[in-house]
Amino acid sequence: MATAPTQIRVEENTKKIAVELLEGLGLNLSDAVNMFLRQVILHGGIPFEVKYPEFKPEVVEAMDEAKKISRDKSVKSYTDVKKMITEILEDEA
């Protein structure tokens, strides 16, 4: 089967990471692109669901920050909700 040279533009870091992962699977970038294009033909479109991630990046960042704070020994924590509310209200006064 004859091949046709094809040029595509890909972000440098994206390509680097993808090439490393593909090499681990025993594939090169050309083989992976050919595989993708064959799947596009077989499926009559993109062979996977294209959608926004479940959480926006800023939500994931906020969850990571909350996780870090929850593990930080210097951050005051409470086991009694009433005590926590009392102290918060005292601080606001």
Phi, psi and omega per residue, in radians:
M1 nan 2.270 -3.137
A2 -1.278 2.572 3.105
T3 -1.964 2.719 3.117
A4 -2.099 2.153 3.100
P5 -1.019 2.363 -3.122
T6 -2.342 2.387 3.135
Q7 -2.029 2.274 3.081
I8 -2.245 2.692 3.106
R9 -1.827 2.233 -3.117
V10 -2.373 2.476 3.074
E11 -1.001 2.417 -3.040
E12 -0.982 -0.825 -3.104
N13 -1.193 -0.654 3.092
T14 -1.056 -0.796 -3.141
K15 -1.093 -0.785 -3.107
K16 -1.019 -0.855 -3.116
I17 -1.137 -0.767 -3.127
A18 -1.096 -0.770 3.140
V19 -1.048 -0.758 3.122
E20 -1.069 -0.788 3.140
L21 -1.144 -0.757 -3.134
L22 -1.119 -0.689 3.104
E23 -1.042 -0.645 3.088
G24 -1.111 -0.425 3.108
L25 -1.650 0.026 -3.137
G26 1.389 0.368 -3.141
L27 -2.044 2.654 2.948
N28 -1.814 3.014 -3.063
L29 -1.095 -0.692 3.133
S30 -1.082 -0.784 3.107
D31 -1.078 -0.724 -3.118
A32 -1.148 -0.721 3.121
V33 -1.133 -0.738 3.091
N34 -1.076 -0.717 3.117
M35 -1.083 -0.789 3.118
F36 -1.038 -0.827 -3.106
L37 -1.123 -0.641 3.077
R38 -1.125 -0.677 3.109
Q39 -1.181 -0.641 3.055
V40 -1.006 -0.779 3.139
I41 -1.137 -0.820 -3.120
L42 -1.090 -0.658 -3.100
H43 -1.558 -0.211 -3.087
G44 1.235 0.492 -3.131
G45 2.868 -2.946 -3.137
I46 -1.126 2.282 -3.005
P47 -1.439 0.365 3.087
F48 -2.675 2.829 -3.123
E49 -1.283 2.321 3.102
V50 -1.918 2.016 -3.130
K51 -2.734 2.915 3.072
Y52 -1.198 2.621 3.068
P53 -1.051 2.759 -3.121
E54 -1.012 -0.696 3.138
F55 -2.061 2.444 3.066
K56 -1.188 2.666 -3.119
P57 -0.954 -0.643 -3.127
E58 -1.200 -0.502 3.077
V59 -1.237 -0.759 3.104
V60 -1.075 -0.733 3.111
E61 -1.074 -0.747 3.125
A62 -1.129 -0.677 3.123
M63 -1.163 -0.690 3.098
D64 -1.106 -0.725 3.121
E65 -1.111 -0.749 3.121
A66 -1.086 -0.686 3.119
K67 -1.101 -0.760 3.124
K68 -1.093 -0.787 -3.141
I69 -1.070 -0.712 -3.097
S70 -1.144 -0.398 -3.132
R71 -1.728 -0.063 -3.107
D72 -1.418 2.013 -3.093
K73 -1.140 -0.378 -3.118
S74 -1.419 -0.172 3.124
V75 -1.556 2.210 -3.117
K76 -1.124 2.386 3.110
S77 -2.233 2.868 -3.085
Y78 -2.280 2.601 2.981
T79 -1.974 -0.147 -3.131
D80 -2.106 1.985 -3.075
V81 -1.115 -0.725 -3.128
K82 -1.067 -0.730 3.119
K83 -1.115 -0.714 3.135
M84 -1.074 -0.836 -3.124
I85 -1.104 -0.749 3.121
T86 -1.020 -0.814 -3.120
E87 -1.169 -0.659 3.118
I88 -1.126 -0.778 -3.137
L89 -1.161 -0.610 3.097
E90 -1.152 -0.680 -3.135
D91 -1.174 -0.533 -3.131
E92 -1.359 -0.369 -3.077
A93 -1.340 nan nan
